[in-house]
Amino acid sequence: MFYDIDNGMVSLRIKAQPAASRNEFCEIYGDEAIKIRIKAPAVEGAANKELVKFLSKSFKVAKSDVVFKTGQNSKIKIVQFPLTEQFEAWAASMQSER
């Protein structure tokens, strides 16, 4: 599973692809992560900032609530943020696509 929910917090494993044409969720990468394309290049943390902005907008959480647990300098990352109805709906739609 590419995410865990514990005590009202979501831990999401991400395979980031920087310098894409647009920000978007892609397919599940293996069974361990969700691939996300990010517009910003992987230079001086620009892709991480864009990723935080994309996740906060997608799941209706504050940017300050999106925290990197691991992988800030890696393509495979784990980010944590509060559980929202938007995330639950998105996770259910991802499971139904499989």
C-alpha positions as a printed Julia matrix, in Angstrom:
98×3 Matrix{Float64}:
   0.0    0.0     0.0
   1.38   3.42   -0.91
  -0.17   5.19    2.1
  -0.78   4.61    5.8
  -3.3    6.28    8.08
  -2.46   6.51   11.78
  -3.97   8.8    14.44
  -5.59  11.08   11.88
  -2.39  11.52    9.88
  -1.63  10.22    6.39
   1.85   9.02    5.42
   2.05   8.99    1.62
   4.91   7.34   -0.27
   5.66   9.26   -3.45
   7.83   8.68   -6.51
   8.45  12.24   -7.69
   9.12  13.07  -11.34
  10.31  16.7   -11.56
  10.4   18.9   -14.67
   7.14  17.51  -16.07
   4.76  19.45  -18.29
   2.19  19.75  -15.49
   1.47  18.7   -11.9
  -0.52  15.46  -11.8
  -1.05  12.17  -10.04
  -0.02   9.22  -12.19
  -0.08   5.5   -11.67
   0.87   3.52   -8.61
   4.62   2.86   -8.82
   5.17  -0.79   -8.0
   2.98  -1.34   -4.96
   4.97   0.97   -2.74
   4.45   4.52   -3.99
   2.25   6.83   -6.06
   3.99   8.53   -8.96
   3.46  12.29   -9.08
   4.68  14.52  -11.89
   5.79  17.99  -10.81
   6.32  21.0   -13.1
   9.26  22.45  -11.19
  12.82  21.21  -11.81
  14.76  19.39   -9.09
  16.93  22.43   -8.41
  17.38  24.06   -4.98
  14.24  22.44   -3.56
  11.91  23.9    -6.2
  10.31  20.52   -6.96
   9.71  19.84   -3.25
   8.06  23.25   -2.8
   5.84  22.61   -5.83
   5.01  19.12   -4.51
   3.92  20.56   -1.15
   1.78  23.17   -2.92
   0.2   20.5    -5.17
  -0.58  18.15   -2.26
  -1.99  20.92   -0.07
  -4.29  22.09   -2.86
  -5.32  18.54   -3.82
  -6.18  17.4    -0.3
  -7.28  20.75    1.22
  -4.6   20.98    3.91
  -2.36  23.91    4.81
   1.05  23.9     3.14
   2.6   24.04    6.61
   0.83  20.75    7.47
   2.63  18.85    4.68
   5.84  17.53    6.24
   8.62  15.46    4.67
   9.35  12.4     6.81
  12.04  10.95    4.52
  13.54  11.44    1.09
  13.72  15.21    0.82
  16.74  14.79   -1.51
  15.51  11.59   -3.14
  12.96  10.67   -5.81
  11.16   8.37   -3.36
   9.7   10.44   -0.52
   7.36   9.98    2.41
   5.24  12.99    3.29
   2.8   13.28    6.16
  -0.3   15.46    6.48
  -3.67  15.45    8.29
  -6.36  13.1     7.01
  -9.1   14.91    5.05
 -12.28  13.9     3.26
 -10.59  14.86   -0.02
  -7.78  12.38    0.64
 -10.22   9.62    1.58
 -12.17  10.15   -1.66
  -8.97  10.24   -3.72
  -7.61   7.07   -2.05
 -10.9    5.26   -2.71
 -10.78   6.28   -6.38
  -7.15   5.08   -6.68
  -8.1    1.72   -5.16
 -11.03   1.3    -7.56
  -8.72   1.94  -10.55
  -6.5   -0.98   -9.63
